[in-house]
Amino acid sequence: MENYIRVDYEKLNNLAVKLLKICPFIPEDRKNILLENYKTYYNVGKYKKAVIICCDNKYIPKAIVALELFYSYNKDCKKIIICTRHDNNMELLCASFNIMVKEVDLNNKFIGIKNQKYPIECFYHFYVYKLLPEYDYIIQIEPDIYTNKKLNIDFENIKYIGCNFSKTMLIKNFYPIMKDYNKIKNEFGDGNINQYKQNSGVKIYNVKGLSNINFYEKIVYYYNKSIEIGAKRMGDDSLFTLYQIYNEKYIKMFNPEFHIIYYNEIKNYKDITFFHFGGPNQKYWKINKNSNLNLTQKYFYNKMIKFINNNFEDKFINENHIL
């Protein structure tokens, strides 16, 4: 592994601000502007962050759209796609958007996933902190995520995992878990099913923190043990929810408006950081003139279409079936 120089950005920041404030050659109104600008640049350099999407080869173009939209608000993150295999065309396409592609094969860990509803890549975000150890934080999103504004969170509060919840969903009301809960409880013991279930689709991982708790190894243990007891986890959502039942102390929950799946929780669109075209919401690329959309779905769909048309060439949109 490469050696990375760690700079004490806190001391550097404090020194720069002090010098700027006492400088006699800069007008006071100009100082305020420079201080705001410096705050932005300081936050960019403070952490090494990456935004990642895990998907198969055919989903890479839609992953590019989601990453470009996220990056339009968050310039301090490296864009990365994680997949099992990708072809030369996708390699060149990603390179044209300055997106890194990394391959990993975890079929020997998540046994029996082939020919299931979800591809193997849906589990890869659990492993990504091992694949990208040079970063401090990794933001995981999905191809059907609309980024509505810049991330506004204190990364230092995320010791291990950051995600959010919906007020409409407790784990005890989540069918994929509860249909097997007697088997789960008999194997793992009593857990907390009276907590809000995490929302899948957006996670923030503290790389060092996850290394300290052997997160990936625990996830694989739950996956394989659930198969042994006849309670197989079919996708990453139910697998992580199983992890949550017994490990809630490692999960930092954000407010519901951080990542919206259930639209009845929306009070002000400007409060939303991420909108998910999943769950009760159609994928934006499957919506057509005959789709019956409510006001919230229509709002974010129109914003997504506008972003795509304003930022991608027709050739890219048509050849990759983006819409």
C-alpha positions in Angstrom: 0.0 0.0 0.0 1.2 3.5 -0.8 2.3 5.8 2.0 -0.1 8.8 2.6 1.0 12.0 4.3 -1.4 13.0 7.0 -1.6 16.8 7.4 -2.9 18.4 10.6 -5.6 20.4 8.8 -7.1 21.6 12.0 -3.9 23.5 13.0 -3.4 24.6 9.4 -6.9 25.9 9.2 -6.7 27.9 12.5 -3.4 29.5 11.5 -4.7 30.6 8.1 -7.9 32.1 9.5 -5.9 34.0 12.2 -3.6 35.4 9.5 -6.4 36.4 7.3 -8.3 38.2 10.1 -5.3 40.3 11.1 -4.1 41.1 7.6 -4.2 45.0 7.3 -4.1 45.0 3.5 -7.5 43.4 2.9 -10.8 45.3 3.3 -13.2 43.9 5.9 -15.9 43.0 3.4 -13.4 41.2 1.2 -12.1 39.3 4.3 -15.6 37.8 4.9 -15.7 36.5 1.3 -12.2 35.0 1.5 -13.0 33.3 4.8 -16.1 31.6 3.3 -14.1 30.5 0.3 -11.3 29.2 2.5 -13.8 27.3 4.6 -14.9 25.5 1.5 -11.4 24.6 0.4 -10.4 23.5 3.9 -13.3 21.1 4.1 -12.3 19.7 0.7 -8.8 18.9 2.0 -9.7 17.7 5.4 -10.8 14.2 4.5 -10.1 11.8 1.7 -13.5 10.8 0.4 -14.9 8.6 -2.4 -18.4 8.2 -3.8 -19.0 4.7 -5.1 -21.6 2.7 -6.9 -21.5 -1.1 -7.1 -23.2 -2.6 -10.1 -22.8 -5.0 -13.0 -21.5 -4.0 -16.5 -24.9 -3.2 -18.0 -25.7 -0.7 -15.2 -22.5 1.3 -15.6 -24.0 4.1 -17.8 -26.8 4.7 -15.3 -24.2 4.7 -12.5 -22.3 7.3 -14.4 -25.4 9.6 -14.4 -25.9 9.2 -10.7 -22.2 9.8 -9.9 -22.0 12.9 -12.1 -25.1 14.3 -10.4 -23.6 13.6 -7.0 -20.3 15.2 -8.0 -22.0 18.3 -9.3 -22.7 19.1 -5.6 -19.7 17.4 -4.0 -16.4 18.1 -5.8 -14.3 16.7 -3.0 -15.1 13.1 -3.7 -13.4 10.6 -6.1 -15.9 8.9 -8.3 -15.6 5.1 -8.4 -17.6 2.2 -9.8 -17.1 -1.3 -8.3 -18.1 -4.3 -10.4 -17.2 -8.0 -11.0 -16.4 -7.6 -14.7 -16.6 -4.7 -17.2 -15.8 -4.6 -20.9 -13.5 -2.2 -22.8 -16.4 0.0 -23.9 -17.4 0.7 -20.4 -13.8 1.3 -19.4 -13.5 4.0 -22.0 -16.8 5.4 -21.2 -16.0 5.8 -17.5 -12.6 7.3 -18.3 -14.3 10.0 -20.4 -16.0 11.1 -17.2 -12.9 10.7 -15.0 -14.5 7.8 -13.1 -12.4 5.0 -11.8 -13.5 1.4 -12.3 -12.4 -1.4 -9.9 -13.1 -5.1 -10.2 -13.6 -7.6 -7.4 -15.1 -11.1 -7.3 -16.9 -12.1 -4.1 -18.8 -15.1 -5.4 -16.8 -17.3 -3.1 -18.0 -15.4 -0.1 -21.7 -14.9 -1.1 -22.3 -18.4 -2.3 -25.6 -19.2 -4.1 -26.3 -15.7 -5.2 -26.3 -16.5 -8.9 -29.7 -16.6 -10.6 -31.3 -14.8 -7.7 -33.3 -11.6 -7.8 -30.3 -9.3 -7.0 -26.8 -9.5 -8.6 -23.7 -10.2 -6.6 -22.6 -6.6 -6.9 -25.4 -5.5 -4.5 -23.2 -6.9 -1.7 -20.0 -5.3 -2.7 -20.5 -2.1 -0.8 -20.0 -4.1 2.4 -16.5 -4.9 1.2 -15.5 -1.5 -0.3 -13.6 -0.2 2.8 -11.2 -3.1 2.3 -10.9 -2.4 -1.4 -10.3 1.4 -0.9 -8.2 1.7 2.3 -6.6 4.9 1.2 -9.8 6.9 1.8 -11.1 8.1 5.2 -14.8 8.0 4.2 -16.8 6.2 1.5 -20.2 7.3 0.4 -22.2 4.6 -1.2 -25.1 5.4 -3.6 -27.0 3.6 -6.3 -27.8 4.2 -10.0 -31.4 5.2 -9.1 -30.4 7.9 -6.5 -31.1 11.5 -7.2 -28.7 13.9 -5.4 -30.7 17.0 -4.5 -28.0 19.1 -2.8 -24.5 19.1 -1.2 -23.8 16.8 1.7 -24.2 18.7 4.9 -23.1 16.3 7.6 -20.3 16.2 10.2 -18.2 13.3 9.1 -16.5 13.1 12.5 -19.8 12.0 14.0 -19.7 8.9 11.8 -17.5 6.5 13.7 -18.5 3.4 11.7 -21.7 3.6 9.5 -24.0 6.5 8.7 -27.4 6.0 7.1 -31.0 7.1 7.7 -34.5 5.8 8.4 -38.1 6.2 7.5 -40.6 6.9 10.3 -43.1 4.6 8.6 -40.9 1.5 8.9 -39.8 -0.4 12.1 -37.8 -3.6 11.7 -40.7 -5.5 13.3 -42.9 -4.4 10.3 -40.3 -5.5 7.7 -41.6 -8.7 6.1 -38.3 -10.1 4.7 -36.9 -10.2 8.3 -40.1 -11.1 10.2 -41.1 -14.1 8.1 -37.8 -15.7 9.3 -37.5 -14.1 12.7 -38.1 -17.2 14.7 -35.2 -18.9 13.0 -33.1 -15.8 13.3 -33.8 -15.4 17.0 -33.2 -19.1 17.7 -29.7 -18.8 16.1 -28.6 -15.3 17.1 -30.6 -14.5 20.2 -32.9 -11.7 21.0 -32.2 -8.5 19.1 -33.9 -5.1 18.8 -36.6 -5.3 16.2 -38.4 -2.2 17.7 -36.0 0.2 16.2 -36.4 2.1 12.9 -35.2 0.1 9.9 -32.3 1.6 8.0 -32.9 2.8 4.4 -30.9 1.0 1.8 -29.4 2.9 -1.1 -27.2 5.5 0.7 -24.5 4.6 3.2 -21.5 6.5 4.6 -18.6 4.3 5.8 -15.8 5.2 8.1 -13.0 3.1 6.6 -10.8 2.9 9.7 -13.8 2.3 11.9 -15.1 -0.6 9.9 -11.7 -2.1 9.9 -11.6 -2.0 13.7 -14.9 -4.0 14.1 -14.3 -6.5 11.2 -17.5 -5.4 9.6 -17.2 -7.3 6.4 -16.3 -10.6 8.1 -19.4 -10.1 10.3 -21.6 -9.5 7.3 -20.4 -12.6 5.6 -21.0 -14.6 8.8 -24.6 -13.4 8.9 -25.1 -14.2 5.2 -23.7 -17.8 5.4 -25.3 -18.6 8.8 -28.7 -17.4 7.5 -28.4 -19.9 4.7 -27.6 -22.7 7.2 -30.8 -22.0 9.2 -33.0 -21.7 6.2 -33.4 -17.9 6.4 -31.4 -16.8 3.4 -30.9 -13.1 2.9 -31.7 -12.4 -0.8 -30.3 -8.8 -1.0 -28.1 -6.3 0.8 -31.1 -4.5 2.3 -32.4 -7.5 4.4 -28.8 -8.6 5.1 -27.8 -5.2 6.5 -31.1 -5.1 8.5 -30.1 -8.4 10.1 -26.8 -6.9 11.0 -28.6 -3.8 12.4 -30.8 -5.9 14.7 -27.7 -7.0 16.6 -25.2 -4.2 16.0 -27.2 -0.9 16.2 -24.4 0.7 18.3 -22.3 0.9 15.2 -24.9 2.8 13.1 -25.4 6.5 13.1 -28.9 7.4 12.0 -29.6 10.7 10.1 -33.0 12.3 9.9 -35.5 10.9 7.4 -35.1 13.8 5.0 -31.5 12.9 4.4 -32.6 10.1 2.0 -36.2 9.8 1.0 -37.9 6.6 -0.2 -41.4 7.1 1.2 -42.7 10.4 -0.2 -45.2 11.1 2.6 -42.3 12.1 4.8 -41.4 15.1 2.7 -42.3 18.6 4.0 -39.9 20.7 2.1 -38.0 19.5 -1.0 -35.1 21.8 -0.2 -34.4 19.7 3.0 -33.9 16.5 1.0 -30.4 15.4 0.2 -31.2 12.2 -1.7 -34.4 11.0 -3.4 -34.5 7.3 -4.2 -36.3 6.1 -7.4 -36.8 2.7 -5.6 -39.2 1.0 -3.3 -42.6 2.6 -4.0 -41.1 4.8 -6.6 -40.6 3.7 -10.2 -37.0 3.8 -11.6 -36.8 7.1 -13.6 -35.8 5.2 -16.7 -39.0 3.2 -16.6 -41.3 6.2 -16.2 -43.3 7.2 -19.3 -46.2 9.4 -20.3 -48.6 6.8 -19.0 -47.0 6.6 -15.6 -49.2 7.8 -12.7 -46.9 10.0 -10.6 -47.7 11.9 -7.5 -46.4 15.4 -7.0 -43.2 14.4 -5.3 -42.3 11.7 -7.8 -43.1 14.1 -10.6 -40.9 16.8 -9.0 -37.8 14.7 -8.8 -38.4 12.9 -12.1 -38.5 16.3 -13.9 -35.3 17.4 -12.1 -33.6 14.2 -13.1 -34.6 14.5 -16.7 -33.5 18.1 -16.8 -30.1 17.2 -15.4 -29.6 14.4 -17.9 -30.6 16.5 -20.9 -28.4 19.4 -19.8 -25.3 17.3 -19.0 -25.1 14.4 -21.5 -25.1 14.2 -25.2 -28.0 12.6 -27.1 -25.6 9.8 -28.3 -24.8 8.8 -24.7 -28.5 8.9 -23.6 -29.7 6.9 -26.6 -27.0 4.3 -27.0 -27.1 3.5 -23.3 -30.9 3.6 -22.9 -30.7 6.2 -20.1 -34.3 7.3 -20.7 
